[in-house]
Amino acid sequence: MSFYRLAKIHIHDVALYARYEEDFREIMDKYKGRILSVDQRPRVLERDRSRT
């Protein structure tokens, strides 16, 4: 079964996020998960989603 999760997050403390990322990487690997795309400056193509 496939599952796709879209998220828009703002990282305020890069060092703290790096520690978090190490922990969730183990879980992603366990279930053969993968990150498909990461963009520090995404461009909205359809509509402004900042209000959702």
mmCIF file of the N, C-alpha and C atoms, coordinates in Angstrom:
data_MODEL
# 
_entry.id   MODEL 
# 
loop_
_atom_site.group_PDB 
_atom_site.id 
_atom_site.type_symbol 
_atom_site.label_atom_id 
_atom_site.label_alt_id 
_atom_site.label_comp_id 
_atom_site.label_asym_id 
_atom_site.label_entity_id 
_atom_site.label_seq_id 
_atom_site.pdbx_PDB_ins_code 
_atom_site.Cartn_x 
_atom_site.Cartn_y 
_atom_site.Cartn_z 
_atom_site.occupancy 
_atom_site.B_iso_or_equiv 
_atom_site.pdbx_formal_charge 
_atom_site.auth_seq_id 
_atom_site.auth_comp_id 
_atom_site.auth_asym_id 
_atom_site.auth_atom_id 
_atom_site.pdbx_PDB_model_num 
ATOM 1   N N  . MET A 1 1  ? 0.845  -1.167 0.000  1.00 0.00 ? 1  MET A N  1 
ATOM 2   C CA . MET A 1 1  ? 0.000  0.000  0.000  1.00 0.00 ? 1  MET A CA 1 
ATOM 3   C C  . MET A 1 1  ? 0.895  1.237  0.000  1.00 0.00 ? 1  MET A C  1 
ATOM 4   N N  . SER A 1 2  ? 0.562  2.195  -0.831 1.00 0.00 ? 2  SER A N  1 
ATOM 5   C CA . SER A 1 2  ? 1.317  3.447  -0.900 1.00 0.00 ? 2  SER A CA 1 
ATOM 6   C C  . SER A 1 2  ? 0.637  4.519  -0.068 1.00 0.00 ? 2  SER A C  1 
ATOM 7   N N  . PHE A 1 3  ? 1.453  5.396  0.467  1.00 0.00 ? 3  PHE A N  1 
ATOM 8   C CA . PHE A 1 3  ? 0.946  6.522  1.246  1.00 0.00 ? 3  PHE A CA 1 
ATOM 9   C C  . PHE A 1 3  ? 1.820  7.722  0.926  1.00 0.00 ? 3  PHE A C  1 
ATOM 10  N N  . TYR A 1 4  ? 1.211  8.816  0.567  1.00 0.00 ? 4  TYR A N  1 
ATOM 11  C CA . TYR A 1 4  ? 1.945  10.044 0.278  1.00 0.00 ? 4  TYR A CA 1 
ATOM 12  C C  . TYR A 1 4  ? 1.536  11.104 1.286  1.00 0.00 ? 4  TYR A C  1 
ATOM 13  N N  . ARG A 1 5  ? 2.524  11.780 1.844  1.00 0.00 ? 5  ARG A N  1 
ATOM 14  C CA . ARG A 1 5  ? 2.267  12.832 2.826  1.00 0.00 ? 5  ARG A CA 1 
ATOM 15  C C  . ARG A 1 5  ? 2.888  14.118 2.310  1.00 0.00 ? 5  ARG A C  1 
ATOM 16  N N  . LEU A 1 6  ? 2.081  15.143 2.188  1.00 0.00 ? 6  LEU A N  1 
ATOM 17  C CA . LEU A 1 6  ? 2.572  16.459 1.800  1.00 0.00 ? 6  LEU A CA 1 
ATOM 18  C C  . LEU A 1 6  ? 2.628  17.330 3.041  1.00 0.00 ? 6  LEU A C  1 
ATOM 19  N N  . ALA A 1 7  ? 3.691  18.086 3.168  1.00 0.00 ? 7  ALA A N  1 
ATOM 20  C CA . ALA A 1 7  ? 3.821  18.949 4.342  1.00 0.00 ? 7  ALA A CA 1 
ATOM 21  C C  . ALA A 1 7  ? 4.547  20.229 3.959  1.00 0.00 ? 7  ALA A C  1 
ATOM 22  N N  . LYS A 1 8  ? 4.100  21.291 4.557  1.00 0.00 ? 8  LYS A N  1 
ATOM 23  C CA . LYS A 1 8  ? 4.794  22.573 4.428  1.00 0.00 ? 8  LYS A CA 1 
ATOM 24  C C  . LYS A 1 8  ? 5.247  22.943 5.842  1.00 0.00 ? 8  LYS A C  1 
ATOM 25  N N  . ILE A 1 9  ? 6.524  22.937 6.061  1.00 0.00 ? 9  ILE A N  1 
ATOM 26  C CA . ILE A 1 9  ? 7.039  23.217 7.398  1.00 0.00 ? 9  ILE A CA 1 
ATOM 27  C C  . ILE A 1 9  ? 8.044  24.364 7.334  1.00 0.00 ? 9  ILE A C  1 
ATOM 28  N N  . HIS A 1 10 ? 8.169  25.045 8.436  1.00 0.00 ? 10 HIS A N  1 
ATOM 29  C CA . HIS A 1 10 ? 9.158  26.109 8.573  1.00 0.00 ? 10 HIS A CA 1 
ATOM 30  C C  . HIS A 1 10 ? 10.148 25.660 9.640  1.00 0.00 ? 10 HIS A C  1 
ATOM 31  N N  . ILE A 1 11 ? 11.402 25.531 9.275  1.00 0.00 ? 11 ILE A N  1 
ATOM 32  C CA . ILE A 1 11 ? 12.447 25.101 10.204 1.00 0.00 ? 11 ILE A CA 1 
ATOM 33  C C  . ILE A 1 11 ? 13.135 26.348 10.744 1.00 0.00 ? 11 ILE A C  1 
ATOM 34  N N  . HIS A 1 12 ? 13.018 26.547 12.050 1.00 0.00 ? 12 HIS A N  1 
ATOM 35  C CA . HIS A 1 12 ? 13.600 27.723 12.687 1.00 0.00 ? 12 HIS A CA 1 
ATOM 36  C C  . HIS A 1 12 ? 14.966 27.425 13.301 1.00 0.00 ? 12 HIS A C  1 
ATOM 37  N N  . ASP A 1 13 ? 15.194 26.167 13.668 1.00 0.00 ? 13 ASP A N  1 
ATOM 38  C CA . ASP A 1 13 ? 16.460 25.764 14.281 1.00 0.00 ? 13 ASP A CA 1 
ATOM 39  C C  . ASP A 1 13 ? 16.990 24.563 13.489 1.00 0.00 ? 13 ASP A C  1 
ATOM 40  N N  . VAL A 1 14 ? 17.883 24.818 12.555 1.00 0.00 ? 14 VAL A N  1 
ATOM 41  C CA . VAL A 1 14 ? 18.379 23.782 11.655 1.00 0.00 ? 14 VAL A CA 1 
ATOM 42  C C  . VAL A 1 14 ? 19.099 22.666 12.417 1.00 0.00 ? 14 VAL A C  1 
ATOM 43  N N  . ALA A 1 15 ? 19.864 23.011 13.438 1.00 0.00 ? 15 ALA A N  1 
ATOM 44  C CA . ALA A 1 15 ? 20.586 21.998 14.220 1.00 0.00 ? 15 ALA A CA 1 
ATOM 45  C C  . ALA A 1 15 ? 19.612 21.067 14.946 1.00 0.00 ? 15 ALA A C  1 
ATOM 46  N N  . LEU A 1 16 ? 18.570 21.631 15.525 1.00 0.00 ? 16 LEU A N  1 
ATOM 47  C CA . LEU A 1 16 ? 17.573 20.817 16.216 1.00 0.00 ? 16 LEU A CA 1 
ATOM 48  C C  . LEU A 1 16 ? 16.821 19.926 15.228 1.00 0.00 ? 16 LEU A C  1 
ATOM 49  N N  . TYR A 1 17 ? 16.494 20.456 14.078 1.00 0.00 ? 17 TYR A N  1 
ATOM 50  C CA . TYR A 1 17 ? 15.804 19.653 13.067 1.00 0.00 ? 17 TYR A CA 1 
ATOM 51  C C  . TYR A 1 17 ? 16.684 18.505 12.590 1.00 0.00 ? 17 TYR A C  1 
ATOM 52  N N  . ALA A 1 18 ? 17.979 18.736 12.464 1.00 0.00 ? 18 ALA A N  1 
ATOM 53  C CA . ALA A 1 18 ? 18.902 17.676 12.043 1.00 0.00 ? 18 ALA A CA 1 
ATOM 54  C C  . ALA A 1 18 ? 18.862 16.502 13.020 1.00 0.00 ? 18 ALA A C  1 
ATOM 55  N N  . ARG A 1 19 ? 18.755 16.791 14.313 1.00 0.00 ? 19 ARG A N  1 
ATOM 56  C CA . ARG A 1 19 ? 18.638 15.715 15.318 1.00 0.00 ? 19 ARG A CA 1 
ATOM 57  C C  . ARG A 1 19 ? 17.331 14.952 15.137 1.00 0.00 ? 19 ARG A C  1 
ATOM 58  N N  . TYR A 1 20 ? 16.257 15.674 14.903 1.00 0.00 ? 20 TYR A N  1 
ATOM 59  C CA . TYR A 1 20 ? 14.951 15.051 14.659 1.00 0.00 ? 20 TYR A CA 1 
ATOM 60  C C  . TYR A 1 20 ? 15.014 14.171 13.409 1.00 0.00 ? 20 TYR A C  1 
ATOM 61  N N  . GLU A 1 21 ? 15.644 14.677 12.373 1.00 0.00 ? 21 GLU A N  1 
ATOM 62  C CA . GLU A 1 21 ? 15.743 13.954 11.112 1.00 0.00 ? 21 GLU A CA 1 
ATOM 63  C C  . GLU A 1 21 ? 16.488 12.632 11.275 1.00 0.00 ? 21 GLU A C  1 
ATOM 64  N N  . GLU A 1 22 ? 17.506 12.603 12.098 1.00 0.00 ? 22 GLU A N  1 
ATOM 65  C CA . GLU A 1 22 ? 18.232 11.353 12.364 1.00 0.00 ? 22 GLU A CA 1 
ATOM 66  C C  . GLU A 1 22 ? 17.294 10.299 12.938 1.00 0.00 ? 22 GLU A C  1 
ATOM 67  N N  . ASP A 1 23 ? 16.406 10.705 13.838 1.00 0.00 ? 23 ASP A N  1 
ATOM 68  C CA . ASP A 1 23 ? 15.476 9.765  14.460 1.00 0.00 ? 23 ASP A CA 1 
ATOM 69  C C  . ASP A 1 23 ? 14.426 9.259  13.479 1.00 0.00 ? 23 ASP A C  1 
ATOM 70  N N  . PHE A 1 24 ? 13.852 10.133 12.681 1.00 0.00 ? 24 PHE A N  1 
ATOM 71  C CA . PHE A 1 24 ? 12.809 9.647  11.792 1.00 0.00 ? 24 PHE A CA 1 
ATOM 72  C C  . PHE A 1 24 ? 13.385 8.882  10.609 1.00 0.00 ? 24 PHE A C  1 
ATOM 73  N N  . ARG A 1 25 ? 14.644 9.074  10.289 1.00 0.00 ? 25 ARG A N  1 
ATOM 74  C CA . ARG A 1 25 ? 15.285 8.323  9.207  1.00 0.00 ? 25 ARG A CA 1 
ATOM 75  C C  . ARG A 1 25 ? 15.256 6.821  9.516  1.00 0.00 ? 25 ARG A C  1 
ATOM 76  N N  . GLU A 1 26 ? 15.484 6.464  10.765 1.00 0.00 ? 26 GLU A N  1 
ATOM 77  C CA . GLU A 1 26 ? 15.454 5.053  11.165 1.00 0.00 ? 26 GLU A CA 1 
ATOM 78  C C  . GLU A 1 26 ? 14.080 4.436  10.895 1.00 0.00 ? 26 GLU A C  1 
ATOM 79  N N  . ILE A 1 27 ? 13.028 5.172  11.210 1.00 0.00 ? 27 ILE A N  1 
ATOM 80  C CA . ILE A 1 27 ? 11.665 4.681  10.987 1.00 0.00 ? 27 ILE A CA 1 
ATOM 81  C C  . ILE A 1 27 ? 11.368 4.607  9.489  1.00 0.00 ? 27 ILE A C  1 
ATOM 82  N N  . MET A 1 28 ? 11.787 5.613  8.752  1.00 0.00 ? 28 MET A N  1 
ATOM 83  C CA . MET A 1 28 ? 11.576 5.595  7.296  1.00 0.00 ? 28 MET A CA 1 
ATOM 84  C C  . MET A 1 28 ? 12.257 4.383  6.678  1.00 0.00 ? 28 MET A C  1 
ATOM 85  N N  . ASP A 1 29 ? 13.486 4.108  7.093  1.00 0.00 ? 29 ASP A N  1 
ATOM 86  C CA . ASP A 1 29 ? 14.218 2.960  6.557  1.00 0.00 ? 29 ASP A CA 1 
ATOM 87  C C  . ASP A 1 29 ? 13.529 1.643  6.908  1.00 0.00 ? 29 ASP A C  1 
ATOM 88  N N  . LYS A 1 30 ? 13.015 1.541  8.116  1.00 0.00 ? 30 LYS A N  1 
ATOM 89  C CA . LYS A 1 30 ? 12.352 0.321  8.571  1.00 0.00 ? 30 LYS A CA 1 
ATOM 90  C C  . LYS A 1 30 ? 11.174 -0.042 7.670  1.00 0.00 ? 30 LYS A C  1 
ATOM 91  N N  . TYR A 1 31 ? 10.432 0.969  7.240  1.00 0.00 ? 31 TYR A N  1 
ATOM 92  C CA . TYR A 1 31 ? 9.247  0.735  6.416  1.00 0.00 ? 31 TYR A CA 1 
ATOM 93  C C  . TYR A 1 31 ? 9.474  1.048  4.938  1.00 0.00 ? 31 TYR A C  1 
ATOM 94  N N  . LYS A 1 32 ? 10.752 1.163  4.556  1.00 0.00 ? 32 LYS A N  1 
ATOM 95  C CA . LYS A 1 32 ? 11.148 1.441  3.172  1.00 0.00 ? 32 LYS A CA 1 
ATOM 96  C C  . LYS A 1 32 ? 10.545 2.739  2.649  1.00 0.00 ? 32 LYS A C  1 
ATOM 97  N N  . GLY A 1 33 ? 10.441 3.719  3.537  1.00 0.00 ? 33 GLY A N  1 
ATOM 98  C CA . GLY A 1 33 ? 9.933  5.027  3.155  1.00 0.00 ? 33 GLY A CA 1 
ATOM 99  C C  . GLY A 1 33 ? 11.015 5.847  2.472  1.00 0.00 ? 33 GLY A C  1 
ATOM 100 N N  . ARG A 1 34 ? 10.592 6.863  1.749  1.00 0.00 ? 34 ARG A N  1 
ATOM 101 C CA . ARG A 1 34 ? 11.565 7.747  1.109  1.00 0.00 ? 34 ARG A CA 1 
ATOM 102 C C  . ARG A 1 34 ? 10.981 9.136  0.940  1.00 0.00 ? 34 ARG A C  1 
ATOM 103 N N  . ILE A 1 35 ? 11.843 10.098 0.970  1.00 0.00 ? 35 ILE A N  1 
ATOM 104 C CA . ILE A 1 35 ? 11.446 11.482 0.749  1.00 0.00 ? 35 ILE A CA 1 
ATOM 105 C C  . ILE A 1 35 ? 11.571 11.740 -0.747 1.00 0.00 ? 35 ILE A C  1 
ATOM 106 N N  . LEU A 1 36 ? 10.482 12.172 -1.349 1.00 0.00 ? 36 LEU A N  1 
ATOM 107 C CA . LEU A 1 36 ? 10.464 12.355 -2.793 1.00 0.00 ? 36 LEU A CA 1 
ATOM 108 C C  . LEU A 1 36 ? 10.972 13.718 -3.227 1.00 0.00 ? 36 LEU A C  1 
ATOM 109 N N  . SER A 1 37 ? 10.747 14.739 -2.400 1.00 0.00 ? 37 SER A N  1 
ATOM 110 C CA . SER A 1 37 ? 11.149 16.081 -2.799 1.00 0.00 ? 37 SER A CA 1 
ATOM 111 C C  . SER A 1 37 ? 11.288 16.986 -1.581 1.00 0.00 ? 37 SER A C  1 
ATOM 112 N N  . VAL A 1 38 ? 12.273 17.851 -1.629 1.00 0.00 ? 38 VAL A N  1 
ATOM 113 C CA . VAL A 1 38 ? 12.474 18.868 -0.601 1.00 0.00 ? 38 VAL A CA 1 
ATOM 114 C C  . VAL A 1 38 ? 12.878 20.142 -1.321 1.00 0.00 ? 38 VAL A C  1 
ATOM 115 N N  . ASP A 1 39 ? 12.273 21.238 -0.924 1.00 0.00 ? 39 ASP A N  1 
ATOM 116 C CA . ASP A 1 39 ? 12.595 22.512 -1.555 1.00 0.00 ? 39 ASP A CA 1 
ATOM 117 C C  . ASP A 1 39 ? 12.542 23.607 -0.498 1.00 0.00 ? 39 ASP A C  1 
ATOM 118 N N  . GLN A 1 40 ? 13.640 24.312 -0.314 1.00 0.00 ? 40 GLN A N  1 
ATOM 119 C CA . GLN A 1 40 ? 13.676 25.375 0.688  1.00 0.00 ? 40 GLN A CA 1 
ATOM 120 C C  . GLN A 1 40 ? 12.916 26.617 0.257  1.00 0.00 ? 40 GLN A C  1 
ATOM 121 N N  . ARG A 1 41 ? 12.682 26.768 -1.026 1.00 0.00 ? 41 ARG A N  1 
ATOM 122 C CA . ARG A 1 41 ? 11.927 27.916 -1.546 1.00 0.00 ? 41 ARG A CA 1 
ATOM 123 C C  . ARG A 1 41 ? 10.923 27.434 -2.603 1.00 0.00 ? 41 ARG A C  1 
ATOM 124 N N  . PRO A 1 42 ? 9.860  26.761 -2.151 1.00 0.00 ? 42 PRO A N  1 
ATOM 125 C CA . PRO A 1 42 ? 8.888  26.249 -3.131 1.00 0.00 ? 42 PRO A CA 1 
ATOM 126 C C  . PRO A 1 42 ? 8.125  27.389 -3.810 1.00 0.00 ? 42 PRO A C  1 
ATOM 127 N N  . ARG A 1 43 ? 7.682  27.129 -5.013 1.00 0.00 ? 43 ARG A N  1 
ATOM 128 C CA . ARG A 1 43 ? 6.927  28.108 -5.793 1.00 0.00 ? 43 ARG A CA 1 
ATOM 129 C C  . ARG A 1 43 ? 5.499  27.588 -5.953 1.00 0.00 ? 43 ARG A C  1 
ATOM 130 N N  . VAL A 1 44 ? 4.531  28.374 -5.556 1.00 0.00 ? 44 VAL A N  1 
ATOM 131 C CA . VAL A 1 44 ? 3.127  27.995 -5.680 1.00 0.00 ? 44 VAL A CA 1 
ATOM 132 C C  . VAL A 1 44 ? 2.727  28.116 -7.147 1.00 0.00 ? 44 VAL A C  1 
ATOM 133 N N  . LEU A 1 45 ? 2.181  27.029 -7.701 1.00 0.00 ? 45 LEU A N  1 
ATOM 134 C CA . LEU A 1 45 ? 1.788  27.028 -9.105 1.00 0.00 ? 45 LEU A CA 1 
ATOM 135 C C  . LEU A 1 45 ? 0.292  27.204 -9.299 1.00 0.00 ? 45 LEU A C  1 
ATOM 136 N N  . GLU A 1 46 ? -0.529 26.775 -8.341 1.00 0.00 ? 46 GLU A N  1 
ATOM 137 C CA . GLU A 1 46 ? -1.969 26.819 -8.537 1.00 0.00 ? 46 GLU A CA 1 
ATOM 138 C C  . GLU A 1 46 ? -2.663 27.891 -7.713 1.00 0.00 ? 46 GLU A C  1 
ATOM 139 N N  . ARG A 1 47 ? -2.396 27.915 -6.411 1.00 0.00 ? 47 ARG A N  1 
ATOM 140 C CA . ARG A 1 47 ? -3.029 28.911 -5.549 1.00 0.00 ? 47 ARG A CA 1 
ATOM 141 C C  . ARG A 1 47 ? -2.209 29.058 -4.273 1.00 0.00 ? 47 ARG A C  1 
ATOM 142 N N  . ASP A 1 48 ? -2.478 30.114 -3.549 1.00 0.00 ? 48 ASP A N  1 
ATOM 143 C CA . ASP A 1 48 ? -1.778 30.358 -2.293 1.00 0.00 ? 48 ASP A CA 1 
ATOM 144 C C  . ASP A 1 48 ? -2.324 29.417 -1.228 1.00 0.00 ? 48 ASP A C  1 
ATOM 145 N N  . ARG A 1 49 ? -1.502 28.526 -0.715 1.00 0.00 ? 49 ARG A N  1 
ATOM 146 C CA . ARG A 1 49 ? -1.936 27.545 0.287  1.00 0.00 ? 49 ARG A CA 1 
ATOM 147 C C  . ARG A 1 49 ? -1.525 27.941 1.701  1.00 0.00 ? 49 ARG A C  1 
ATOM 148 N N  . SER A 1 50 ? -1.065 29.145 1.894  1.00 0.00 ? 50 SER A N  1 
ATOM 149 C CA . SER A 1 50 ? -0.593 29.567 3.216  1.00 0.00 ? 50 SER A CA 1 
ATOM 150 C C  . SER A 1 50 ? -1.714 29.663 4.224  1.00 0.00 ? 50 SER A C  1 
ATOM 151 N N  . ARG A 1 51 ? -2.960 29.723 3.774  1.00 0.00 ? 51 ARG A N  1 
ATOM 152 C CA . ARG A 1 51 ? -4.111 29.855 4.683  1.00 0.00 ? 51 ARG A CA 1 
ATOM 153 C C  . ARG A 1 51 ? -4.735 28.518 5.048  1.00 0.00 ? 51 ARG A C  1 
ATOM 154 N N  . THR A 1 52 ? -4.204 27.414 4.546  1.00 0.00 ? 52 THR A N  1 
ATOM 155 C CA . THR A 1 52 ? -4.814 26.106 4.843  1.00 0.00 ? 52 THR A CA 1 
ATOM 156 C C  . THR A 1 52 ? -4.051 25.372 5.900  1.00 0.00 ? 52 THR A C  1 
# 
